[in-house]
Amino acid sequence: LSKFSNIPKSLVRFTFGRGDLILTNAAIEYLNFSSYRLLAYADQRLDEISQIYLNRVIEEEIQKFNPSIVITMSDKDLNKDHICVSNSVKVATRSIYGTNIKFVLFGETPSSLWNYNELFTPNLFFSLEEKDMEFKVNTFQKYYTNEIKTSPDLRSIEAIWNLAKLRGNTIGSKFAE
């Protein structure tokens, strides 16, 4: 998101798990969101909500914020909340006539690499500098202390660097995401 520095940014956060509110507040401050809305659905429970209801919630948020870019998680993730939100975003943005939406982007998370049935295949990359990677890793270490694992786990610090190097190699850059 830092690559979109000249675009007003809005955030809609659906669920909150361990430390998520602190991380969300840090992201709001660092990325200079012009507006945001925090919805308090139970973490790891979105699959208990009707998909039609969730579609409507996301459609309403899109109408309120009128975004030009929508960024969400991929449905190739193992996290059920990520899959629910991803699928609802697809429904809510399928008919973009009369909206400001130019792009719908689906992002990669480390847990998406664990999905043995369908892997996330990125087709848009943002080149990162070493300072971007240091910030990303430091933020992960600061706010996701319970999520950090030891190598060779995909949530290890080494794996974060390695994935950024792999994505960078894909586009001829040192690092990318």
TORPA-4810 file (N, C-alpha, C, O; in nm, 3 decimals):
<nodes>
NODE_1_0.081_-0.120_0.000_0.000_0.000_0.000_0.085_0.126_0.000_0.041_0.230_-0.048_L
NODE_2_0.204_0.117_0.053_0.288_0.236_0.054_0.321_0.282_-0.087_0.356_0.398_-0.108_S
NODE_3_0.311_0.192_-0.186_0.337_0.226_-0.326_0.226_0.315_-0.381_0.245_0.378_-0.485_K
NODE_4_0.110_0.321_-0.314_-0.001_0.404_-0.357_-0.007_0.531_-0.273_-0.115_0.573_-0.233_F
NODE_5_0.107_0.592_-0.247_0.113_0.703_-0.152_0.031_0.824_-0.195_-0.012_0.901_-0.109_S
NODE_6_0.009_0.843_-0.324_-0.065_0.961_-0.369_-0.215_0.936_-0.381_-0.288_1.024_-0.426_N
NODE_7_-0.262_0.819_-0.343_-0.404_0.785_-0.353_-0.463_0.783_-0.212_-0.406_0.721_-0.122_I
NODE_8_-0.578_0.851_-0.190_-0.642_0.841_-0.058_-0.678_0.696_-0.029_-0.731_0.625_-0.115_P
NODE_9_-0.647_0.652_0.092_-0.667_0.511_0.127_-0.771_0.498_0.236_-0.773_0.574_0.333_K
NODE_10_-0.858_0.400_0.219_-0.959_0.367_0.319_-0.939_0.221_0.360_-0.894_0.140_0.280_S
NODE_11_-0.973_0.190_0.481_-0.956_0.055_0.533_-1.088_0.008_0.594_-1.154_0.081_0.667_L
NODE_12_-1.123_-0.115_0.562_-1.232_-0.182_0.632_-1.173_-0.311_0.686_-1.129_-0.397_0.610_V
NODE_13_-1.173_-0.325_0.816_-1.119_-0.444_0.883_-1.237_-0.521_0.941_-1.321_-0.463_1.010_R
NODE_14_-1.246_-0.651_0.913_-1.363_-0.729_0.953_-1.348_-0.801_1.085_-1.440_-0.797_1.168_F
NODE_15_-1.236_-0.866_1.107_-1.223_-0.948_1.227_-1.100_-0.907_1.307_-1.008_-0.844_1.256_T
NODE_16_-1.101_-0.944_1.432_-0.990_-0.911_1.520_-0.949_-1.032_1.601_-1.029_-1.088_1.676_F
NODE_17_-0.825_-1.072_1.584_-0.768_-1.180_1.663_-0.664_-1.122_1.757_-0.669_-1.005_1.794_G
NODE_18_-0.570_-1.207_1.796_-0.466_-1.166_1.889_-0.384_-1.049_1.832_-0.321_-1.063_1.727_R
NODE_19_-0.386_-0.937_1.899_-0.302_-0.825_1.862_-0.343_-0.752_1.735_-0.274_-0.659_1.693_G
NODE_20_-0.453_-0.792_1.674_-0.492_-0.732_1.545_-0.528_-0.584_1.557_-0.497_-0.507_1.466_D
NODE_21_-0.591_-0.544_1.666_-0.629_-0.404_1.680_-0.505_-0.315_1.686_-0.502_-0.207_1.626_L
NODE_22_-0.402_-0.360_1.758_-0.277_-0.284_1.766_-0.214_-0.274_1.628_-0.169_-0.166_1.587_I
NODE_23_-0.210_-0.385_1.555_-0.152_-0.387_1.421_-0.233_-0.300_1.326_-0.176_-0.226_1.245_L
NODE_24_-0.364_-0.308_1.334_-0.450_-0.227_1.249_-0.428_-0.079_1.275_-0.416_-0.001_1.180_T
NODE_25_-0.421_-0.039_1.401_-0.395_0.101_1.434_-0.260_0.147_1.383_-0.246_0.260_1.336_N
NODE_26_-0.159_0.060_1.391_-0.027_0.094_1.339_-0.032_0.112_1.187_0.031_0.203_1.133_A
NODE_27_-0.106_0.025_1.118_-0.119_0.035_0.972_-0.192_0.163_0.934_-0.154_0.231_0.839_A
NODE_28_-0.296_0.197_1.008_-0.372_0.320_0.982_-0.279_0.440_0.991_-0.283_0.530_0.907_I
NODE_29_-0.196_0.442_1.094_-0.104_0.554_1.113_0.006_0.555_1.008_0.031_0.659_0.946_E
NODE_30_0.073_0.442_0.986_0.186_0.437_0.894_0.145_0.463_0.750_0.212_0.536_0.677_Y
NODE_31_0.033_0.403_0.708_-0.009_0.414_0.569_-0.100_0.535_0.545_-0.145_0.558_0.432_L
NODE_32_-0.127_0.611_0.650_-0.201_0.736_0.638_-0.337_0.717_0.572_-0.369_0.783_0.474_N
NODE_33_-0.416_0.626_0.628_-0.550_0.604_0.576_-0.633_0.730_0.596_-0.633_0.789_0.705_F
NODE_34_-0.703_0.771_0.492_-0.787_0.890_0.502_-0.917_0.859_0.575_-0.977_0.948_0.634_S
NODE_35_-0.960_0.734_0.571_-1.079_0.692_0.644_-1.069_0.543_0.671_-1.001_0.470_0.599_S
NODE_36_-1.137_0.499_0.774_-1.136_0.356_0.805_-1.258_0.320_0.887_-1.322_0.405_0.949_Y
NODE_37_-1.288_0.193_0.883_-1.400_0.140_0.959_-1.359_0.003_1.012_-1.310_-0.081_0.937_R
NODE_38_-1.379_-0.017_1.139_-1.342_-0.143_1.204_-1.469_-0.217_1.243_-1.544_-0.172_1.330_L
NODE_39_-1.492_-0.330_1.179_-1.611_-0.411_1.206_-1.570_-0.524_1.300_-1.470_-0.591_1.276_L
NODE_40_-1.646_-0.547_1.404_-1.605_-0.638_1.510_-1.667_-0.777_1.497_-1.737_-0.823_1.587_A
NODE_41_-1.643_-0.843_1.386_-1.686_-0.982_1.372_-1.584_-1.070_1.443_-1.466_-1.037_1.449_Y
NODE_42_-1.629_-1.182_1.496_-1.542_-1.272_1.571_-1.435_-1.333_1.480_-1.466_-1.378_1.370_A
NODE_43_-1.313_-1.334_1.527_-1.201_-1.391_1.453_-1.224_-1.542_1.433_-1.266_-1.612_1.525_D
NODE_44_-1.195_-1.590_1.314_-1.210_-1.730_1.276_-1.355_-1.779_1.283_-1.381_-1.896_1.309_Q
NODE_45_-1.450_-1.686_1.260_-1.591_-1.722_1.268_-1.673_-1.669_1.149_-1.796_-1.683_1.148_R
NODE_46_-1.610_-1.609_1.049_-1.686_-1.554_0.937_-1.759_-1.662_0.859_-1.860_-1.634_0.794_L
NODE_47_-1.710_-1.784_0.863_-1.779_-1.893_0.792_-1.911_-1.930_0.858_-1.989_-2.007_0.802_D
NODE_48_-1.937_-1.877_0.977_-2.065_-1.901_1.046_-2.170_-1.797_1.007_-2.287_-1.810_1.044_E
NODE_49_-2.129_-1.696_0.931_-2.219_-1.590_0.885_-2.262_-1.624_0.743_-2.182_-1.675_0.664_I
NODE_50_-2.385_-1.597_0.711_-2.435_-1.619_0.575_-2.347_-1.545_0.474_-2.315_-1.428_0.493_S
NODE_51_-2.310_-1.614_0.367_-2.228_-1.552_0.263_-2.304_-1.436_0.198_-2.243_-1.335_0.163_Q
NODE_52_-2.434_-1.449_0.184_-2.515_-1.342_0.126_-2.509_-1.217_0.214_-2.500_-1.105_0.164_I
NODE_53_-2.516_-1.237_0.346_-2.507_-1.125_0.440_-2.371_-1.057_0.428_-2.363_-0.934_0.422_Y
NODE_54_-2.264_-1.136_0.426_-2.130_-1.080_0.415_-2.112_-1.006_0.282_-2.049_-0.901_0.278_L
NODE_55_-2.168_-1.061_0.174_-2.164_-0.993_0.045_-2.226_-0.853_0.057_-2.170_-0.755_0.009_N
NODE_56_-2.341_-0.847_0.123_-2.413_-0.721_0.138_-2.332_-0.622_0.222_-2.327_-0.503_0.190_R
NODE_57_-2.270_-0.670_0.329_-2.188_-0.583_0.413_-2.075_-0.521_0.330_-2.050_-0.401_0.338_V
NODE_58_-2.009_-0.603_0.250_-1.898_-0.553_0.169_-1.948_-0.459_0.060_-1.885_-0.357_0.032_I
NODE_59_-2.060_-0.491_-0.002_-2.119_-0.401_-0.101_-2.150_-0.264_-0.039_-2.125_-0.161_-0.101_E
NODE_60_-2.204_-0.264_0.082_-2.236_-0.138_0.151_-2.109_-0.059_0.182_-2.107_0.063_0.168_E
NODE_61_-2.004_-0.128_0.224_-1.878_-0.059_0.254_-1.818_0.001_0.126_-1.763_0.111_0.128_E
NODE_62_-1.829_-0.071_0.016_-1.780_-0.019_-0.112_-1.859_0.105_-0.151_-1.802_0.202_-0.201_I
NODE_63_-1.989_0.103_-0.131_-2.071_0.221_-0.161_-2.033_0.339_-0.074_-2.027_0.452_-0.122_Q
NODE_64_-2.005_0.315_0.055_-1.968_0.423_0.147_-1.834_0.484_0.111_-1.821_0.606_0.107_K
NODE_65_-1.734_0.399_0.084_-1.599_0.448_0.062_-1.570_0.485_-0.083_-1.482_0.567_-0.109_F
NODE_66_-1.643_0.426_-0.177_-1.624_0.451_-0.320_-1.476_0.438_-0.360_-1.418_0.533_-0.413_N
NODE_67_-1.415_0.321_-0.335_-1.271_0.306_-0.363_-1.242_0.293_-0.513_-1.327_0.252_-0.591_P
NODE_68_-1.118_0.327_-0.549_-1.073_0.302_-0.686_-0.996_0.170_-0.692_-0.988_0.107_-0.797_S
NODE_69_-0.940_0.129_-0.578_-0.867_0.003_-0.568_-0.919_-0.073_-0.447_-0.932_-0.016_-0.338_I
NODE_70_-0.950_-0.200_-0.465_-0.991_-0.286_-0.355_-0.883_-0.392_-0.340_-0.850_-0.462_-0.436_V
NODE_71_-0.827_-0.404_-0.220_-0.723_-0.504_-0.193_-0.776_-0.597_-0.085_-0.823_-0.552_0.019_I
NODE_72_-0.768_-0.726_-0.111_-0.815_-0.825_-0.015_-0.724_-0.947_-0.020_-0.625_-0.949_-0.093_T
NODE_73_-0.757_-1.048_0.058_-0.680_-1.171_0.060_-0.728_-1.262_-0.053_-0.837_-1.246_-0.107_M
NODE_74_-0.644_-1.355_-0.087_-0.676_-1.452_-0.190_-0.766_-1.562_-0.134_-0.760_-1.594_-0.015_S
NODE_75_-0.849_-1.619_-0.220_-0.929_-1.734_-0.178_-0.847_-1.863_-0.181_-0.899_-1.971_-0.153_D
NODE_76_-0.720_-1.853_-0.215_-0.631_-1.969_-0.215_-0.565_-1.988_-0.078_-0.473_-2.068_-0.063_K
NODE_77_-0.613_-1.917_0.019_-0.563_-1.921_0.155_-0.629_-2.037_0.230_-0.736_-2.083_0.190_D
NODE_78_-0.569_-2.083_0.336_-0.632_-2.184_0.421_-0.718_-2.121_0.531_-0.802_-2.188_0.590_L
NODE_79_-0.697_-1.992_0.559_-0.772_-1.923_0.662_-0.916_-1.901_0.612_-0.937_-1.834_0.512_N
NODE_80_-1.013_-1.958_0.683_-1.153_-1.950_0.639_-1.204_-1.807_0.634_-1.282_-1.773_0.545_K
NODE_81_-1.161_-1.722_0.728_-1.202_-1.581_0.723_-1.153_-1.516_0.595_-1.227_-1.441_0.531_D
NODE_82_-1.029_-1.544_0.557_-0.973_-1.487_0.434_-1.053_-1.533_0.313_-1.081_-1.453_0.223_H
NODE_83_-1.089_-1.660_0.310_-1.166_-1.715_0.197_-1.304_-1.649_0.190_-1.348_-1.610_0.082_I
NODE_84_-1.371_-1.637_0.305_-1.504_-1.575_0.308_-1.499_-1.431_0.257_-1.581_-1.392_0.174_C
NODE_85_-1.404_-1.354_0.306_-1.393_-1.214_0.264_-1.357_-1.207_0.116_-1.415_-1.127_0.042_V
NODE_86_-1.264_-1.288_0.072_-1.223_-1.288_-0.068_-1.341_-1.318_-0.159_-1.363_-1.249_-0.258_S
NODE_87_-1.417_-1.422_-0.126_-1.532_-1.458_-0.208_-1.638_-1.348_-0.209_-1.698_-1.320_-0.313_N
NODE_88_-1.661_-1.286_-0.095_-1.759_-1.177_-0.089_-1.711_-1.053_-0.165_-1.792_-0.984_-0.226_S
NODE_89_-1.583_-1.026_-0.161_-1.529_-0.913_-0.238_-1.550_-0.938_-0.387_-1.584_-0.846_-0.462_V
NODE_90_-1.530_-1.063_-0.430_-1.553_-1.095_-0.572_-1.698_-1.070_-0.611_-1.726_-1.016_-0.718_K
NODE_91_-1.790_-1.109_-0.524_-1.932_-1.087_-0.552_-1.962_-0.937_-0.552_-2.029_-0.886_-0.643_V
NODE_92_-1.913_-0.866_-0.452_-1.944_-0.723_-0.436_-1.883_-0.638_-0.547_-1.934_-0.529_-0.575_A
NODE_93_-1.777_-0.685_-0.610_-1.711_-0.605_-0.714_-1.734_-0.660_-0.854_-1.678_-0.608_-0.951_T
NODE_94_-1.816_-0.761_-0.867_-1.834_-0.824_-1.000_-1.902_-0.729_-1.098_-1.872_-0.733_-1.217_R
NODE_95_-1.990_-0.647_-1.050_-2.056_-0.550_-1.136_-2.012_-0.412_-1.090_-2.072_-0.354_-0.999_S
NODE_96_-1.910_-0.360_-1.152_-1.852_-0.234_-1.105_-1.902_-0.113_-1.183_-1.850_-0.003_-1.167_I
NODE_97_-2.004_-0.134_-1.267_-2.063_-0.022_-1.339_-2.118_0.078_-1.238_-2.189_0.041_-1.144_Y
NODE_98_-2.086_0.203_-1.257_-2.134_0.307_-1.167_-2.050_0.324_-1.042_-2.086_0.402_-0.954_G
NODE_99_-1.938_0.251_-1.032_-1.849_0.269_-0.917_-1.718_0.330_-0.966_-1.696_0.348_-1.086_T
NODE_100_-1.634_0.361_-0.872_-1.503_0.418_-0.899_-1.395_0.309_-0.910_-1.279_0.341_-0.933_N
NODE_101_-1.431_0.182_-0.893_-1.334_0.072_-0.886_-1.261_0.053_-1.019_-1.323_0.035_-1.124_I
NODE_102_-1.129_0.058_-1.012_-1.044_0.034_-1.129_-0.971_-0.100_-1.118_-0.946_-0.166_-1.219_K
NODE_103_-0.937_-0.139_-0.994_-0.862_-0.261_-0.971_-0.916_-0.334_-0.848_-0.955_-0.272_-0.750_F
NODE_104_-0.918_-0.466_-0.856_-0.943_-0.552_-0.740_-0.820_-0.642_-0.731_-0.793_-0.722_-0.820_V
NODE_105_-0.746_-0.628_-0.622_-0.620_-0.700_-0.604_-0.633_-0.802_-0.491_-0.688_-0.773_-0.385_L
NODE_106_-0.583_-0.921_-0.516_-0.585_-1.029_-0.417_-0.442_-1.056_-0.372_-0.356_-1.086_-0.454_F
NODE_107_-0.418_-1.045_-0.241_-0.283_-1.055_-0.189_-0.247_-1.191_-0.134_-0.333_-1.273_-0.102_G
NODE_108_-0.119_-1.212_-0.125_-0.062_-1.336_-0.075_-0.033_-1.325_0.074_0.018_-1.223_0.120_E
NODE_109_-0.066_-1.428_0.148_-0.029_-1.436_0.290_0.050_-1.564_0.309_0.034_-1.659_0.232_T
NODE_110_0.136_-1.569_0.411_0.213_-1.692_0.431_0.127_-1.817_0.440_0.167_-1.924_0.394_P
NODE_111_0.009_-1.806_0.500_-0.076_-1.924_0.512_-0.127_-1.973_0.377_-0.165_-2.089_0.363_S
NODE_112_-0.129_-1.886_0.276_-0.173_-1.929_0.143_-0.074_-2.027_0.081_-0.110_-2.104_-0.008_S
NODE_113_0.049_-2.025_0.127_0.150_-2.116_0.075_0.132_-2.258_0.128_0.196_-2.351_0.079_L
NODE_114_0.045_-2.274_0.227_0.020_-2.407_0.284_-0.093_-2.480_0.215_-0.117_-2.597_0.244_W
NODE_115_-0.161_-2.415_0.125_-0.275_-2.476_0.058_-0.223_-2.569_-0.052_-0.180_-2.523_-0.157_N
NODE_116_-0.228_-2.697_-0.028_-0.169_-2.794_-0.120_-0.257_-2.816_-0.244_-0.208_-2.865_-0.346_Y
NODE_117_-0.385_-2.781_-0.235_-0.475_-2.803_-0.348_-0.463_-2.694_-0.454_-0.456_-2.724_-0.573_N
NODE_118_-0.461_-2.570_-0.410_-0.454_-2.458_-0.504_-0.358_-2.354_-0.448_-0.383_-2.295_-0.343_E
NODE_119_-0.249_-2.331_-0.518_-0.153_-2.230_-0.475_-0.190_-2.094_-0.530_-0.243_-2.083_-0.641_L
NODE_120_-0.162_-1.991_-0.453_-0.181_-1.854_-0.498_-0.077_-1.826_-0.607_0.042_-1.854_-0.589_F
NODE_121_-0.121_-1.772_-0.718_-0.031_-1.739_-0.828_-0.034_-1.589_-0.850_-0.128_-1.537_-0.911_T
NODE_122_0.067_-1.518_-0.802_0.066_-1.372_-0.817_0.086_-1.332_-0.964_0.158_-1.399_-1.038_P
NODE_123_0.021_-1.222_-1.002_0.041_-1.170_-1.137_0.063_-1.019_-1.137_0.067_-0.956_-1.243_N
NODE_124_0.078_-0.961_-1.018_0.113_-0.821_-1.002_0.214_-0.814_-0.889_0.191_-0.867_-0.780_L
NODE_125_0.325_-0.748_-0.915_0.432_-0.741_-0.816_0.470_-0.596_-0.791_0.463_-0.512_-0.881_F
NODE_126_0.510_-0.569_-0.668_0.564_-0.439_-0.633_0.707_-0.461_-0.586_0.732_-0.534_-0.490_F
NODE_127_0.800_-0.396_-0.654_0.940_-0.404_-0.616_0.960_-0.337_-0.481_0.903_-0.231_-0.454_S
NODE_128_1.040_-0.399_-0.396_1.068_-0.346_-0.263_1.216_-0.318_-0.248_1.300_-0.388_-0.304_L
NODE_129_1.246_-0.216_-0.173_1.384_-0.184_-0.137_1.417_-0.258_-0.006_1.327_-0.308_0.062_E
NODE_130_1.543_-0.265_0.026_1.584_-0.330_0.151_1.519_-0.263_0.271_1.481_-0.332_0.367_E
NODE_131_1.506_-0.130_0.268_1.443_-0.059_0.381_1.295_-0.097_0.396_1.242_-0.101_0.507_K
NODE_132_1.228_-0.125_0.282_1.089_-0.172_0.287_1.082_-0.308_0.357_0.994_-0.333_0.439_D
NODE_133_1.176_-0.394_0.322_1.178_-0.528_0.382_1.210_-0.521_0.530_1.150_-0.593_0.610_M
NODE_134_1.303_-0.434_0.567_1.336_-0.419_0.709_1.216_-0.371_0.788_1.189_-0.418_0.898_E
NODE_135_1.142_-0.274_0.730_1.021_-0.226_0.796_0.918_-0.339_0.808_0.857_-0.356_0.913_F
NODE_136_0.899_-0.414_0.700_0.802_-0.524_0.700_0.837_-0.627_0.806_0.751_-0.670_0.883_K
NODE_137_0.961_-0.668_0.812_1.004_-0.768_0.910_0.996_-0.713_1.052_0.950_-0.782_1.143_V
NODE_138_1.039_-0.589_1.071_1.032_-0.529_1.205_0.887_-0.517_1.252_0.857_-0.540_1.369_N
NODE_139_0.798_-0.482_1.162_0.656_-0.471_1.196_0.600_-0.608_1.232_0.525_-0.623_1.329_T
NODE_140_0.635_-0.709_1.153_0.592_-0.846_1.181_0.641_-0.889_1.319_0.566_-0.946_1.398_F
NODE_141_0.767_-0.861_1.348_0.824_-0.899_1.478_0.757_-0.823_1.593_0.739_-0.878_1.702_Q
NODE_142_0.721_-0.699_1.570_0.663_-0.617_1.675_0.518_-0.655_1.706_0.479_-0.660_1.823_K
NODE_143_0.438_-0.682_1.601_0.295_-0.699_1.620_0.247_-0.844_1.610_0.136_-0.875_1.653_Y
NODE_144_0.327_-0.929_1.555_0.284_-1.069_1.539_0.377_-1.164_1.615_0.414_-1.269_1.563_Y
NODE_145_0.413_-1.129_1.736_0.507_-1.209_1.814_0.457_-1.352_1.832_0.538_-1.446_1.833_T
NODE_146_0.326_-1.371_1.846_0.271_-1.505_1.863_0.270_-1.587_1.735_0.256_-1.709_1.738_N
NODE_147_0.286_-1.519_1.621_0.281_-1.587_1.491_0.419_-1.627_1.440_0.431_-1.712_1.352_E
NODE_148_0.524_-1.567_1.495_0.659_-1.595_1.447_0.701_-1.736_1.485_0.688_-1.778_1.600_I
NODE_149_0.750_-1.807_1.387_0.798_-1.944_1.407_0.946_-1.949_1.373_1.003_-1.851_1.323_K
NODE_150_1.008_-2.062_1.401_1.149_-2.079_1.363_1.157_-2.142_1.225_1.067_-2.214_1.182_T
NODE_151_1.265_-2.113_1.159_1.287_-2.167_1.025_1.299_-2.318_1.035_1.361_-2.369_1.128_S
NODE_152_1.243_-2.389_0.942_1.198_-2.353_0.808_1.049_-2.324_0.796_0.995_-2.334_0.685_P
NODE_153_0.980_-2.288_0.903_0.837_-2.257_0.896_0.814_-2.136_0.806_0.899_-2.047_0.798_D
NODE_154_0.698_-2.132_0.738_0.665_-2.022_0.646_0.643_-1.890_0.718_0.644_-1.784_0.654_L
NODE_155_0.622_-1.893_0.849_0.605_-1.770_0.925_0.731_-1.733_1.002_0.726_-1.661_1.102_R
NODE_156_0.843_-1.783_0.957_0.971_-1.745_1.018_1.022_-1.619_0.949_0.983_-1.588_0.836_S
NODE_157_1.109_-1.548_1.017_1.170_-1.428_0.960_1.247_-1.464_0.832_1.241_-1.391_0.733_I
NODE_158_1.318_-1.574_0.835_1.393_-1.619_0.718_1.299_-1.644_0.599_1.332_-1.608_0.485_E
NODE_159_1.184_-1.704_0.624_1.090_-1.732_0.516_1.032_-1.603_0.456_1.009_-1.596_0.335_A
NODE_160_1.009_-1.503_0.539_0.959_-1.374_0.488_1.060_-1.314_0.391_1.023_-1.268_0.283_I
NODE_161_1.186_-1.314_0.431_1.292_-1.262_0.342_1.302_-1.348_0.215_1.314_-1.294_0.105_W
NODE_162_1.296_-1.479_0.232_1.310_-1.569_0.116_1.196_-1.551_0.016_1.220_-1.551_-0.105_N
NODE_163_1.074_-1.536_0.065_0.961_-1.517_-0.026_0.975_-1.385_-0.101_0.948_-1.378_-0.221_L
NODE_164_1.018_-1.280_-0.031_1.038_-1.150_-0.097_1.149_-1.159_-0.202_1.141_-1.095_-0.306_A
NODE_165_1.252_-1.239_-0.174_1.359_-1.259_-0.273_1.307_-1.337_-0.393_1.337_-1.302_-0.507_K
NODE_166_1.228_-1.442_-0.368_1.171_-1.520_-0.477_1.083_-1.432_-0.566_1.095_-1.434_-0.688_L
NODE_167_0.993_-1.355_-0.504_0.906_-1.267_-0.582_0.989_-1.161_-0.654_0.956_-1.123_-0.767_R
NODE_168_1.094_-1.113_-0.592_1.184_-1.019_-0.657_1.254_-1.082_-0.776_1.263_-1.021_-0.883_G
NODE_169_1.303_-1.202_-0.759_1.368_-1.272_-0.870_1.273_-1.291_-0.987_1.315_-1.291_-1.103_N
NODE_170_1.145_-1.307_-0.958_1.044_-1.326_-1.061_1.036_-1.205_-1.154_1.008_-1.219_-1.273_T
NODE_171_1.061_-1.086_-1.100_1.049_-0.964_-1.182_1.183_-0.893_-1.203_1.186_-0.781_-1.254_I
NODE_172_1.291_-0.957_-1.165_1.423_-0.896_-1.186_1.455_-0.786_-1.088_1.520_-0.688_-1.123_G
NODE_173_1.409_-0.801_-0.964_1.432_-0.705_-0.858_1.492_-0.779_-0.738_1.483_-0.901_-0.730_S
NODE_174_1.552_-0.705_-0.648_1.609_-0.771_-0.530_1.500_-0.831_-0.441_1.512_-0.944_-0.394_K
NODE_175_1.392_-0.752_-0.419_1.278_-0.795_-0.337_1.149_-0.751_-0.403_1.147_-0.650_-0.475_F
NODE_176_1.041_-0.826_-0.379_0.909_-0.784_-0.427_0.803_-0.854_-0.346_0.829_-0.951_-0.275_A
NODE_177_0.682_-0.803_-0.360_0.565_-0.870_-0.302_0.449_-0.853_-0.397_0.339_-0.900_-0.371_E
</nodes>
